[in-house]
Amino acid sequence: MSHQHASLAAGCWQTLSIVEQLANVGSEVARAHRWQGKDPQQCKKAFVRALELLDLTIGDARWKGRKKELTRVRELLCDAMLGGKEYNTDLAGLGRYFYPFAVAARSGR
């Protein structure tokens, strides 16, 4: 499998806290939202990067107690990209979920 974030996939991702990891996922979700309706190719690329980072987070053994939440977020992200038909999810709503992680990561929490 080819990774967009090769250095992160190689183990660097596991040096980040859960807050930092989810802030990075949120950055890609925000990019997908920004491109949605404007440039489908860029939107799709950001979505794929968000999924990749989320999968790295889900696979991080330190967060096994949060696996249910993380896999649910992944499910909601996929729903949002497919039009929100199953759960009425959209990228703006997911952005609101990820925003506090970005704020906390910036403040060093």
RAWODA-V654681 format. One record per backbone hydrogen bond with DSSP energy under -0.5 kcal/mol. CO is the residue of the C=O (numbers start at 1). NH is the residue of the N-H. Records with the same first field share a line. If there is no record, write none. Layout:
CO = NH / NH
This chain:
3 = 6
4 = 6
5 = 9
6 = 10
7 = 12
8 = 11 / 13
11 = 14
12 = 15
13 = 16
17 = 21
18 = 22
19 = 23
20 = 24
21 = 25
22 = 26
23 = 27
24 = 28
25 = 29
26 = 30
27 = 31
28 = 32
29 = 33
30 = 34
31 = 35
32 = 36
35 = 38 / 39
39 = 43
40 = 44
41 = 45
42 = 46
43 = 47
44 = 48
45 = 49
46 = 50
47 = 51
48 = 52
49 = 53
50 = 54
51 = 55
52 = 56
53 = 57
54 = 58
55 = 59
57 = 60
59 = 61
60 = 63
61 = 64
63 = 66
64 = 67
66 = 70
67 = 71
68 = 72
69 = 73
70 = 74
71 = 75
72 = 76
73 = 77
74 = 78
75 = 79
76 = 80
77 = 81
78 = 82
79 = 84
80 = 83
84 = 88
90 = 94
91 = 95
92 = 96
93 = 97
94 = 98
95 = 99
96 = 100
98 = 101 / 102
99 = 103
100 = 104
101 = 105
102 = 106
103 = 107
104 = 108 / 109
105 = 108
